């Protein structure tokens, strides 16, 4: 079930919890709850550094090419 499919509020939380425990068991339910608690309190992961795509790869996926570096911008002149 996704959040968009959940349209009715829970009227009896105890009955809902009892149903979840009956379906999944105490161990799986507690494990899932602990994972959510730990995930909510952990710091966000840093995104991996990526290199710029070459113009060949950019063209393959439909992106505009990057401007070419001129020799003067590298300090050769």
C-alpha positions in Angstrom: 0.0 0.0 0.0 1.3 3.4 -0.8 0.4 6.6 0.9 -1.8 7.7 -2.0 -4.0 4.6 -1.6 -4.5 5.3 2.1 -7.6 7.5 2.0 -9.5 6.6 5.2 -8.2 7.5 8.7 -7.6 4.7 11.2 -10.6 4.7 13.5 -9.2 2.2 16.0 -5.4 2.2 16.3 -5.4 -0.8 18.7 -7.3 -2.9 16.3 -5.1 -1.9 13.4 -1.9 -2.7 15.4 -3.5 -6.1 16.4 -4.1 -6.8 12.8 -0.5 -6.0 11.8 0.8 -8.1 14.6 -1.4 -11.0 13.6 -0.3 -10.7 9.9 3.4 -10.1 10.3 4.3 -11.2 13.8 5.8 -9.3 16.7 9.4 -9.7 15.6 9.0 -8.3 12.1 6.8 -5.5 13.4 9.2 -4.3 16.0 12.1 -4.6 13.6 10.3 -2.4 11.1 9.4 0.2 13.8 13.1 0.3 15.0 14.4 0.8 11.4 12.0 3.7 10.9 13.1 5.3 14.2 16.8 4.9 13.4 16.3 6.2 9.8 14.5 9.3 11.0 17.2 10.2 13.5 20.3 9.4 11.3 22.1 12.2 9.5 21.4 12.4 5.7 23.8 10.6 3.5 26.2 12.7 1.5 25.8 12.4 -2.3 28.6 10.8 -4.1 30.8 13.1 -6.1 30.2 12.6 -9.8 32.4 13.7 -12.7 31.0 15.8 -15.4 29.8 13.8 -18.4 31.8 14.0 -21.6 30.1 15.7 -24.5 29.8 12.3 -26.2 27.8 10.8 -23.3 25.7 14.0 -22.9 24.8 13.8 -26.6 23.8 10.1 -26.2 21.3 11.0 -23.5 19.9 14.1 -25.2 21.7 16.8 -23.3 23.4 19.9 -24.8 27.2 19.7 -25.0 29.3 21.6 -22.5 31.3 24.5 -23.8 34.8 23.6 -24.9 37.6 24.9 -22.7 39.8 27.4 -24.5 43.6 27.2 -24.0 43.5 30.7 -22.7 41.3 29.6 -19.8 43.9 27.1 -18.7 46.7 29.7 -18.5 48.7 28.7 -21.5 48.7 32.1 -23.1 
